[in-house]
Amino acid sequence: MAIKTEVEQVENEKHTVVLKVEIPYEEIGDEIDRAYQDIAKKVKIPGFRKGKIPKAVIDQRVGKDAVLHEALHEIIPFYYPMAVESSGIEPVIRPEIDVLQLSENEPIVFTAKVQVKPEVKLGSLGKLKVELPPEKAVKEEIDNELDRLRDKFATLDVVKNRAAKTGDYVLIDYEGYMGGKPFEGGRGGDYMLELGSGSFIPGFEDQLVNAKTGVDVEVKVAFPKDYHAQHLAGQEAAFKVKVKEIKTKKQPKVDDEFAKNVSKFETLKELKADVKKTVDKRLEAERTAMLRTRALDKMVELSELDLPSGMVDQRIGQMMEDFGRQIEQSQGVGFQQWLAQNNMVLEQLVEKYRGEAERSLKTELVLETVVKQEDLAATDKDLKEEIKELAKRSEKPVKEIEAEFKRLDGHEYLKYRVSMNKAVEFLAAKAKIKKEGDAKK
């Protein structure tokens, strides 16, 4: 289509351009026809049924200018993306549209003022150095895994001749009071509490250490200010607690019999060999993930870019919308109500999200630049491999996953995600690694 575009930088407004678009009048015939149809359905003209009003009558009664203005509702959404593509700009916010010319038999001219993606100057790969902690001792990790298995298959034996201590389990009944009156949600019976687990209000478990079976204990605590139940947050309370039973954990001995009981193996040697495989795989995955994260963070730190304000504001808005939906789903309250309950104003939440929004945007822009400079865009082969992996993880047929992406029009998103992952892998492969604590080189 024979549209003309022209881009001008806006003075004193960084990252802002004006895209001027000129569309030949003969190009918009379809849009004008639809505008006539829409007007015919809306207006009432004596002697004509809605939707059946001739164009000449509409021109006479409503006016050609009104038809052209109606046509703009389709002209701009249709031609603006085409103009963006042909001009080569990358807008990051919605455009401010200004119609400069709208006359019969004359080119349609409008401008779109937008902020565009900033230029990114990537840091030198030669300076891409990351620190990683020393590799964990495999034997120690194997022992930790075996300890976890021992803990999982431990038994609880009743203690009769001593007081409770940290690490014990106490079976309790309890009831909480505020101002001498019981409060909602403060009562429980036959509750098994591990002392030292931190599963109760801070200070609660400590006051049951040295308690004996059959003894009543008064526990005084203060609920944390950020406690999930708003009516209790920051309040002081007293609990009447009855210790009904004390139990201690008894872990099994690590031998061949233990191996038989907790696994498919007959000997402890076989179990340890299998645990070693699992540990090796986990440690390698952890170290790879840490290398990828730190290499990316370092490249973002080394790179130079200046984020457009509108881009940041738009990302903050998206984050707050997501947060609002989460609050409504998890707590059943609206966004404004949540702000009031937490004594927070909107501006505080905006500032809270600003740093996170800027970090995520810088990271994305750096990765996009790496993809372009290193020619790492996802290929058809990459996409096929990714879909196979998704099918494997979800235990669904490959064709079903492909159909799902096609239905949701998600191939562009998948291509973007795979390209970004390739960029992260590229940076991790190029990074020079040194151990944490080593002298700087």
C-alpha positions in Angstrom: 0.0 0.0 0.0 1.3 3.4 -1.0 1.4 5.1 2.4 4.2 7.6 3.2 5.9 7.9 6.6 8.3 10.4 8.1 9.9 10.4 11.5 11.1 13.4 13.4 12.8 13.5 16.8 11.0 15.7 19.3 13.3 18.4 20.7 13.9 18.3 24.5 12.0 15.0 24.8 14.4 12.1 25.0 13.3 8.9 23.2 10.3 10.7 21.8 9.5 10.9 18.1 6.6 12.0 15.9 5.6 9.6 13.1 3.9 11.4 10.3 1.6 9.2 8.1 0.1 10.1 4.8 -2.5 7.8 3.2 -3.8 8.3 -0.3 -7.5 8.9 -0.3 -8.1 6.1 -2.8 -6.6 3.6 -0.3 -9.4 4.1 2.3 -12.4 3.1 0.2 -13.3 0.1 2.3 -13.1 2.0 5.5 -15.4 4.7 4.1 -17.9 2.1 3.0 -17.9 0.6 6.5 -18.3 4.0 8.0 -21.5 4.6 5.8 -22.8 1.2 7.0 -22.2 2.1 10.7 -23.8 5.5 10.4 -26.8 3.9 8.6 -27.4 1.7 11.6 -27.1 4.5 14.1 -29.1 7.4 12.7 -32.8 7.8 12.2 -34.0 9.5 9.0 -37.7 9.6 8.2 -38.6 7.4 5.3 -35.7 5.0 5.6 -35.1 1.9 7.7 -32.0 1.7 9.9 -29.1 0.2 7.9 -30.8 0.9 4.6 -30.0 4.6 4.2 -28.4 5.5 0.9 -24.9 7.2 0.9 -26.2 10.3 -0.8 -28.9 10.8 1.9 -26.2 10.3 4.6 -24.0 12.9 2.9 -26.9 15.3 2.8 -28.3 14.8 6.3 -25.2 13.9 8.3 -22.4 15.2 6.1 -19.3 13.8 4.4 -17.0 15.1 7.2 -18.9 13.0 9.7 -18.4 9.9 7.5 -14.7 10.6 7.3 -14.5 11.0 11.1 -16.4 7.7 11.5 -13.9 6.1 9.1 -11.0 7.2 11.3 -12.0 4.5 13.9 -10.8 1.9 11.4 -8.2 3.9 9.4 -5.9 4.7 12.3 -5.8 1.2 14.0 -5.3 -0.3 10.5 -2.6 2.0 9.1 -0.7 2.9 12.3 0.9 -0.5 12.7 1.8 -0.6 9.0 3.4 2.9 9.3 5.4 1.8 12.4 6.7 -1.3 10.5 7.7 0.7 7.4 9.4 3.4 9.4 11.5 1.0 11.5 10.7 2.6 14.9 9.8 0.5 18.0 7.2 2.3 20.1 7.1 1.4 23.8 3.9 3.3 24.7 0.5 4.1 23.2 0.7 6.9 20.6 -0.7 10.4 20.9 -2.7 10.7 17.7 -3.3 14.1 16.0 -5.2 14.2 12.7 -3.7 17.0 10.5 -5.8 16.5 7.3 -9.2 14.8 6.8 -10.9 16.0 3.6 -12.7 14.3 0.7 -10.4 13.4 -2.2 -7.3 14.5 -0.2 -4.7 12.3 1.4 -5.4 11.5 5.1 -2.6 12.8 7.2 -2.1 12.1 10.9 0.8 12.1 13.3 1.6 9.7 16.2 3.8 11.0 19.0 5.4 8.0 20.8 8.3 7.1 23.0 10.6 4.5 21.3 13.0 1.8 22.6 16.3 3.3 23.7 19.6 2.4 22.1 21.6 -0.2 24.1 25.4 -0.1 24.2 26.4 -3.6 25.4 29.3 -4.0 27.8 32.4 -5.6 26.6 32.4 -9.5 26.7 36.0 -9.2 27.8 34.9 -7.6 31.0 32.2 -10.2 31.6 33.6 -11.7 34.8 31.4 -13.4 37.4 32.1 -14.8 40.9 30.8 -18.2 41.9 31.1 -19.8 45.3 33.4 -22.8 45.7 31.8 -26.0 44.5 30.0 -27.8 47.3 31.6 -31.0 48.8 29.7 -33.9 47.3 30.2 -36.1 50.3 28.7 -33.5 52.6 25.7 -33.1 50.3 25.2 -36.9 50.2 25.3 -37.0 54.0 22.7 -34.2 54.1 20.4 -36.1 51.7 20.7 -39.2 53.9 19.9 -37.1 57.0 16.8 -35.8 55.2 15.8 -39.4 54.5 16.4 -40.3 58.2 14.3 -37.4 59.2 11.5 -38.4 56.8 11.4 -41.9 58.2 12.0 -41.0 61.9 9.5 -42.1 64.6 8.2 -40.1 67.5 8.7 -41.6 70.9 6.8 -40.4 74.0 9.0 -38.7 76.7 7.9 -39.4 80.3 10.7 -38.4 82.6 11.9 -35.0 81.5 10.7 -31.5 80.5 10.3 -30.4 76.9 13.3 -29.1 75.0 14.0 -27.5 71.6 13.5 -30.1 68.9 10.8 -32.0 70.8 7.2 -32.3 69.7 4.5 -31.3 72.1 0.8 -32.2 71.8 -1.1 -29.2 73.1 -4.5 -27.6 73.6 -4.5 -23.8 73.5 -6.8 -20.8 73.7 -5.9 -17.2 73.1 -7.2 -14.1 74.9 -7.0 -10.3 74.3 -8.0 -8.1 77.1 -9.2 -11.1 79.0 -11.6 -12.2 76.3 -11.2 -15.1 73.8 -10.6 -14.0 70.2 -11.7 -15.5 66.9 -9.2 -18.1 65.5 -7.2 -18.3 68.7 -8.3 -21.8 69.8 -6.9 -25.2 68.9 -6.9 -28.7 70.2 -4.6 -31.8 69.9 -2.1 -29.7 68.0 1.4 -31.3 67.5 3.9 -28.5 67.6 7.7 -28.9 67.0 9.6 -26.6 69.4 12.0 -24.5 67.5 10.3 -24.9 64.1 9.1 -21.3 64.0 5.7 -22.3 62.8 3.9 -20.4 65.6 3.9 -16.7 66.5 7.5 -15.5 67.5 8.1 -16.3 71.2 5.3 -18.8 71.5 7.4 -22.0 71.2 10.3 -20.6 73.4 7.9 -20.3 76.3 7.0 -24.1 76.1 10.7 -25.1 76.5 11.1 -26.8 80.0 7.3 -27.4 80.2 6.3 -30.8 81.5 3.4 -33.2 80.5 0.1 -32.3 82.1 1.2 -28.8 83.0 -0.7 -25.6 82.0 1.5 -22.8 80.7 0.5 -19.2 80.1 2.2 -17.9 77.0 2.4 -14.1 76.3 3.1 -12.9 72.7 2.7 -10.0 70.4 1.4 -10.7 66.8 3.8 -9.4 64.1 2.7 -6.1 62.5 2.5 -7.8 59.1 0.4 -10.7 60.4 -2.0 -12.0 57.7 -5.1 -11.5 59.9 -5.5 -7.8 60.0 -7.5 -7.7 63.3 -4.6 -9.4 65.1 -1.6 -7.7 63.5 0.5 -5.9 66.1 -1.8 -6.9 69.0 -0.6 -8.4 72.3 -2.3 -11.7 73.4 -2.0 -14.3 76.1 -2.6 -18.1 75.5 -3.6 -20.7 78.0 -1.7 -23.8 76.9 -2.1 -27.4 78.2 0.9 -29.7 77.4 -0.7 -33.1 76.9 2.3 -35.1 75.7 5.9 -34.7 74.8 7.6 -36.7 72.1 11.1 -36.8 70.7 12.2 -37.7 67.2 14.1 -41.0 66.8 16.0 -41.3 63.6 16.8 -44.8 62.1 20.4 -46.0 61.9 21.9 -45.7 58.5 22.7 -49.3 57.3 21.6 -51.9 54.8 18.3 -52.3 56.6 17.7 -48.6 56.4 18.4 -48.7 52.6 15.8 -51.5 52.2 13.2 -49.6 54.1 13.5 -46.2 52.4 14.4 -47.2 48.8 14.4 -50.0 46.2 18.0 -50.9 46.9 19.3 -53.8 49.0 22.4 -52.2 50.4 23.5 -48.9 51.8 26.3 -48.7 49.1 23.7 -48.9 46.3 21.6 -46.2 48.0 24.6 -43.9 48.4 25.5 -44.3 44.7 22.0 -43.4 43.7 21.9 -40.4 46.0 25.3 -39.3 44.6 23.8 -39.3 41.1 20.9 -37.1 42.3 23.2 -34.8 44.2 25.6 -34.4 41.2 22.7 -33.5 38.9 21.2 -31.0 41.4 24.5 -29.3 42.1 25.3 -29.0 38.4 21.8 -27.5 37.8 22.2 -25.0 40.7 25.6 -23.9 39.6 24.5 -23.5 36.0 21.5 -21.5 37.1 23.7 -19.2 39.3 26.2 -18.7 36.4 23.4 -17.8 34.0 21.9 -15.3 36.5 25.2 -13.7 37.5 26.4 -13.4 33.9 23.2 -11.7 32.8 23.2 -9.4 35.8 26.9 -8.5 35.1 26.1 -7.7 31.4 23.2 -5.4 32.5 25.6 -3.7 34.9 28.2 -3.2 32.2 25.8 -2.0 29.5 24.7 1.6 28.9 21.0 2.5 28.3 18.5 5.1 29.4 15.0 4.0 29.9 12.1 6.1 28.6 9.8 7.3 31.4 6.7 6.1 29.6 8.1 2.6 29.3 8.8 2.4 33.0 5.4 3.8 33.9 3.7 1.3 31.6 5.5 -1.6 33.2 4.6 -0.4 36.7 1.0 -0.2 35.6 1.1 -3.8 34.4 2.7 -5.0 37.6 0.1 -3.2 39.7 -2.7 -4.7 37.7 -1.3 -8.2 38.2 -0.9 -7.5 41.9 -4.5 -6.3 42.2 -5.7 -9.5 40.6 -3.7 -11.6 43.0 -5.0 -9.7 46.0 -8.6 -10.2 44.8 -8.1 -13.9 44.2 -6.1 -14.6 47.4 -7.8 -12.3 49.9 -11.1 -11.5 48.3 -10.7 -7.7 48.6 -10.4 -5.0 45.9 -7.2 -3.2 45.2 -8.4 0.1 46.8 -9.6 -1.7 49.9 -6.3 -3.5 50.2 -4.5 -0.1 50.1 -6.7 1.3 52.8 -6.3 -1.8 55.0 -2.5 -1.5 54.8 -2.4 2.3 55.3 -0.8 2.8 51.9 -1.5 5.2 49.1 -1.1 4.5 45.4 2.1 6.6 45.0 3.8 4.4 47.6 3.1 1.2 45.7 4.3 2.9 42.4 7.6 3.7 44.0 7.9 0.3 45.5 7.6 -1.3 42.0 9.7 1.3 40.2 13.1 -0.4 40.9 11.8 -3.8 40.0 10.3 -2.4 36.8 13.5 -0.7 35.8 15.6 -3.8 36.4 13.3 -6.1 34.4 13.2 -3.7 31.5 16.9 -3.2 31.4 17.4 -7.0 31.5 15.0 -7.5 28.6 16.5 -4.7 26.5 20.0 -6.0 27.0 19.0 -9.6 26.1 17.1 -8.3 23.0 20.3 -6.5 21.9 22.4 -9.6 22.5 20.0 -11.6 20.3 20.3 -9.0 17.5 24.1 -8.5 17.6 24.9 -12.2 17.9 22.2 -13.4 15.5 20.5 -15.7 18.2 16.9 -15.4 17.0 15.1 -18.7 17.5 15.0 -21.0 14.4 12.2 -23.4 13.4 14.4 -26.1 14.7 14.7 -24.4 18.1 11.0 -24.0 18.3 10.4 -27.7 17.5 12.8 -28.7 20.2 11.2 -26.4 22.8 7.7 -27.7 22.0 9.1 -31.3 22.4 10.5 -30.3 25.8 7.2 -28.7 26.8 5.3 -31.8 25.8 7.7 -34.0 27.8 7.3 -31.9 30.9 3.5 -31.6 30.7 3.2 -35.3 29.6 1.1 -34.3 26.6 1.5 -35.2 22.9 3.6 -32.9 20.8 0.7 -32.3 18.4 -1.5 -31.1 21.4 1.1 -28.6 22.5 1.5 -27.3 18.9 -2.3 -27.0 18.5 -2.5 -25.1 21.8 0.2 -22.5 20.7 -1.5 -22.2 17.4 -4.9 -21.6 19.0 -3.5 -19.0 21.4 -1.4 -17.4 18.7 1.6 -18.0 21.0 4.3 -18.8 18.5 5.7 -15.3 18.6 5.9 -15.4 22.4 7.6 -18.8 22.2 10.1 -17.6 19.7 10.8 -14.5 21.9 11.3 -16.7 25.0 13.6 -19.2 23.2 15.7 -16.3 21.7 16.1 -14.7 25.1 17.2 -18.1 26.6 19.7 -18.5 23.9 21.1 -15.0 24.7 21.4 -15.9 28.4 23.2 -19.2 27.5 25.6 -17.2 25.2 26.5 -14.8 28.0 27.0 -17.7 30.5 29.3 -19.4 28.0 31.4 -16.2 27.5 31.7 -15.3 31.2 35.0 -15.7 32.9 34.5 -17.4 36.3 36.4 -16.8 39.5 35.7 -18.1 43.0 34.1 -15.8 45.5 36.7 -14.3 47.8 39.5 -14.6 45.4 41.6 -11.4 44.9 40.3 -9.3 42.0 42.2 -9.8 38.8 
